[in-house]
Amino acid sequence: MKKKILGLIPIRINSKRLPAKALLPINNYPLIMHVYKRAKLSKMLDDVIVCCDDKKIFNTVVDCGGKALLTSKKHHNGTERIGEAYKKIRKKYDLIIDVQGDEPLVNPTHIDEVVNYHLKNNDADIVVPSLKIKNTYNENIVKIVKDINERVLYFSRSKVPFTFKSKNKFLYKHLSIISFKPKSLNLFYTSKQTTLEKIEGIELLRALEIGMTIKSPDLSGDSFSVDVKEDYLKAIIKIKTDKYYKLYREKN
């Protein structure tokens, strides 16, 4: 029997570093609609819903022909937001895929790869893929440390692992597509914020701290979130030559 997979896109209006970035225009579409339309290109997702905290975003998505759900403004992070949304939906799915709402160039094939990996690795509560990147101090990029079996040991905004004894030219970057078992998502949603989560500002540290198993397969390609104005300007340039944009852009 075919597994049922749900894609949820969490987004909030009051993003601190780049206010209302969900509604910023990128080649005739609001940023959030690029994420939505690209998630819809996935071959594995049975449905896609934007989970937002503001009627401006809700109305924008619906007016553009998408599906949206209003959630509380009180959530600490996107995982809590999709946790609330999934409870409201009241339908059973085998996996819930969090496609974070600030990546307008998210790769649909990455979504499919994450889903297929999780279906084959049932021992994982959560799957978050990683991309190999050049060593960087950028604190906006979440780095992953994992063992030889792809099990995540830690997430950090710091430069980890630290090059104390030998040079390390590469790090692993957290990719913003996260697969949850429904029970695992509910456990996260009903758990309180944890110490390391608060210190680093990385929500998946909560899952590690409460003993959940997270696996991280390697993916190839590129991906970035729009966190600051420089990222937004970069997205405007890159979308023009993006092969997936050509599949959903409006034709004049």
C-alpha positions as CSV (number, residue, x, y, z in Angstrom):
1,M,0.0,0.0,0.0
2,K,1.3,3.4,-0.9
3,K,2.4,5.5,2.0
4,K,0.6,8.8,2.6
5,I,2.9,11.8,2.9
6,L,1.9,15.3,4.0
7,G,4.0,18.4,3.3
8,L,3.6,21.3,5.8
9,I,5.3,24.7,5.3
10,P,5.7,26.7,8.5
11,I,6.0,30.5,8.2
12,R,5.5,33.5,10.4
13,I,5.0,37.2,9.6
14,N,7.3,38.7,12.2
15,S,10.7,37.4,11.1
16,K,13.2,39.3,13.1
17,R,16.1,39.6,10.7
18,L,14.0,40.3,7.6
19,P,10.5,41.5,8.5
20,A,7.6,39.9,6.6
21,K,10.0,38.1,4.3
22,A,7.2,35.6,3.4
23,L,5.5,38.3,1.3
24,L,8.6,39.7,-0.4
25,P,8.3,39.6,-4.2
26,I,10.6,37.3,-6.2
27,N,9.9,37.4,-9.9
28,N,6.1,38.1,-9.7
29,Y,5.5,35.6,-6.8
30,P,5.7,36.2,-3.0
31,L,8.6,34.3,-1.5
32,I,6.2,31.8,0.3
33,M,4.5,30.9,-3.0
34,H,7.9,29.8,-4.5
35,V,8.2,27.4,-1.6
36,Y,4.7,26.2,-2.0
37,K,4.8,25.7,-5.8
38,R,8.2,23.9,-5.6
39,A,6.9,21.6,-2.9
40,K,3.9,20.8,-5.2
41,L,6.5,19.6,-7.8
42,S,7.5,16.8,-5.4
43,K,6.4,13.3,-6.6
44,M,6.1,12.0,-3.1
45,L,3.9,14.6,-1.3
46,D,0.1,13.8,-1.4
47,D,-0.8,17.3,-0.2
48,V,1.0,20.6,0.7
49,I,-0.3,23.2,3.2
50,V,1.2,26.5,4.3
51,C,1.0,26.8,8.1
52,C,1.0,30.5,9.0
53,D,0.3,32.9,11.9
54,D,-1.1,35.9,10.0
55,K,-4.1,36.5,7.7
56,K,-1.9,38.4,5.2
57,I,0.1,35.3,4.5
58,F,-3.1,33.1,4.6
59,N,-4.9,35.3,2.1
60,T,-1.9,35.6,-0.2
61,V,-1.5,31.8,-0.4
62,V,-5.2,31.2,-1.0
63,D,-5.4,34.0,-3.6
64,C,-2.6,32.4,-5.4
65,G,-4.4,29.1,-5.5
66,G,-2.6,27.4,-2.6
67,K,-3.8,25.8,0.7
68,A,-3.2,27.5,4.0
69,L,-4.0,27.0,7.7
70,L,-3.9,29.6,10.4
71,T,-1.9,28.7,13.5
72,S,-1.0,30.4,16.8
73,K,1.3,33.3,17.0
74,K,2.8,31.9,20.2
75,H,5.0,29.1,18.8
76,H,8.7,29.2,19.4
77,N,9.6,27.6,16.1
78,G,8.3,26.0,12.9
79,T,8.1,22.5,14.3
80,E,5.7,23.6,16.9
81,R,3.7,25.3,14.2
82,I,3.4,22.2,12.1
83,G,2.6,20.2,15.2
84,E,-0.4,22.3,15.8
85,A,-1.4,22.2,12.2
86,Y,-1.2,18.4,12.0
87,K,-3.5,18.1,15.0
88,K,-6.0,20.4,13.3
89,I,-6.0,18.5,10.0
90,R,-7.1,15.3,11.7
91,K,-6.1,13.0,8.9
92,K,-3.6,10.1,9.2
93,Y,-0.4,10.3,7.3
94,D,2.7,8.0,7.4
95,L,5.2,10.9,7.3
96,I,5.0,14.6,7.8
97,I,7.5,16.7,5.8
98,D,8.4,20.1,7.1
99,V,9.5,22.2,4.2
100,Q,10.7,25.4,5.8
101,G,9.0,28.5,4.4
102,D,12.1,30.7,3.9
103,E,13.7,28.6,1.1
104,P,12.3,29.9,-2.2
105,L,14.7,27.7,-4.2
106,V,14.0,24.5,-2.3
107,N,14.7,21.5,-4.6
108,P,11.7,19.2,-5.1
109,T,13.9,16.2,-5.7
110,H,15.5,16.8,-2.3
111,I,12.0,16.4,-0.8
112,D,11.6,13.1,-2.6
113,E,15.0,11.8,-1.5
114,V,14.3,12.7,2.1
115,V,10.9,10.8,2.0
116,N,12.4,7.7,0.4
117,Y,15.3,7.7,2.9
118,H,12.9,7.9,5.8
119,L,10.7,5.1,4.4
120,K,13.8,2.9,4.2
121,N,15.1,4.0,7.7
122,N,12.2,3.3,9.9
123,D,14.4,3.4,13.0
124,A,14.7,7.2,12.7
125,D,12.1,9.4,14.4
126,I,13.2,12.3,12.3
127,V,15.3,12.7,9.1
128,V,17.1,15.9,8.2
129,P,19.5,15.8,5.3
130,S,22.8,17.6,5.1
131,L,24.9,19.3,2.5
132,K,28.6,19.3,2.4
133,I,29.9,22.9,2.5
134,K,33.1,24.8,2.8
135,N,34.2,25.6,6.3
136,T,32.4,28.7,7.5
137,Y,31.8,30.8,10.6
138,N,28.3,31.9,9.4
139,E,26.1,31.6,12.5
140,N,23.0,31.6,10.3
141,I,24.0,28.2,8.9
142,V,23.2,25.3,11.2
143,K,25.9,22.7,11.1
144,I,25.4,19.0,11.7
145,V,27.7,16.5,13.5
146,K,26.8,12.9,12.8
147,D,28.3,9.4,13.4
148,I,29.3,6.8,10.8
149,N,25.7,5.5,10.7
150,E,24.3,8.9,9.8
151,R,22.9,9.4,13.2
152,V,23.0,13.0,14.3
153,L,25.1,13.7,17.4
154,Y,24.6,17.5,17.6
155,F,23.5,20.6,15.8
156,S,25.3,24.0,16.2
157,R,25.6,27.5,14.8
158,S,29.3,27.3,15.7
159,K,32.0,25.9,13.6
160,V,31.8,22.2,14.4
161,P,33.7,20.0,14.5
162,F,36.4,22.4,15.7
163,T,39.8,22.2,13.9
164,F,41.9,21.7,17.0
165,K,44.3,18.9,15.9
166,S,43.7,18.7,12.1
167,K,42.4,21.0,9.4
168,N,38.9,20.4,8.2
169,K,38.0,22.0,4.9
170,F,34.3,21.0,5.0
171,L,31.3,21.0,7.3
172,Y,27.8,19.6,7.0
173,K,24.9,22.0,6.7
174,H,21.4,21.4,8.0
175,L,19.1,21.3,5.0
176,S,15.6,22.8,5.6
177,I,13.5,19.7,4.7
178,I,12.7,17.6,7.8
179,S,10.7,14.4,7.8
180,F,8.8,13.3,11.0
181,K,7.0,10.3,12.0
182,P,3.6,11.5,13.2
183,K,4.2,10.3,16.7
184,S,7.6,11.9,16.8
185,L,6.1,15.2,15.7
186,N,3.5,15.1,18.4
187,L,6.1,14.2,21.0
188,F,8.2,17.2,20.0
189,Y,5.1,19.5,20.0
190,T,4.0,18.4,23.4
191,S,7.4,18.7,25.0
192,K,8.8,21.9,26.6
193,Q,11.8,23.8,25.2
194,T,15.1,22.3,26.4
195,T,18.3,23.9,27.6
196,L,20.5,23.4,24.5
197,E,17.6,24.4,22.2
198,K,17.3,27.7,24.0
199,I,21.1,28.3,24.0
200,E,21.7,27.6,20.3
201,G,18.3,28.6,19.0
202,I,18.1,25.3,17.1
203,E,14.7,23.6,17.5
204,L,15.9,20.1,16.6
205,L,18.2,20.1,19.7
206,R,15.0,19.5,21.7
207,A,14.5,16.2,19.9
208,L,18.0,15.1,20.7
209,E,17.8,16.2,24.3
210,I,14.6,14.2,24.9
211,G,16.2,11.1,23.3
212,M,14.8,11.0,19.8
213,T,16.7,9.4,16.9
214,I,17.6,11.7,14.1
215,K,19.3,10.6,10.9
216,S,21.0,12.8,8.3
217,P,21.8,11.4,4.8
218,D,24.0,13.4,2.5
219,L,22.5,15.2,-0.4
220,S,24.1,17.0,-3.3
221,G,23.3,20.3,-4.9
222,D,22.7,23.6,-3.2
223,S,20.1,25.3,-1.0
224,F,19.9,28.4,1.2
225,S,17.4,30.1,3.4
226,V,16.5,33.8,3.1
227,D,17.5,35.1,6.5
228,V,18.8,38.6,5.7
229,K,18.6,41.1,2.8
230,E,21.7,39.7,1.1
231,D,20.0,36.3,0.9
232,Y,16.9,37.9,-0.6
233,L,18.9,39.7,-3.3
234,K,20.7,36.4,-4.0
235,A,17.4,34.6,-4.5
236,I,16.2,37.2,-6.9
237,I,19.2,36.6,-9.1
238,K,19.3,32.8,-8.8
239,I,15.6,32.3,-9.6
240,K,16.0,33.7,-13.1
241,T,18.0,30.7,-14.2
242,D,16.5,28.1,-12.0
243,K,15.2,25.0,-13.8
244,Y,12.3,24.4,-11.4
245,Y,11.1,28.0,-11.6
246,K,10.5,27.4,-15.3
247,L,8.0,24.7,-14.5
248,Y,5.6,26.9,-12.6
249,R,6.2,30.5,-13.6
250,E,3.4,32.4,-15.2
251,K,3.6,32.6,-19.0
252,N,2.9,35.9,-20.6
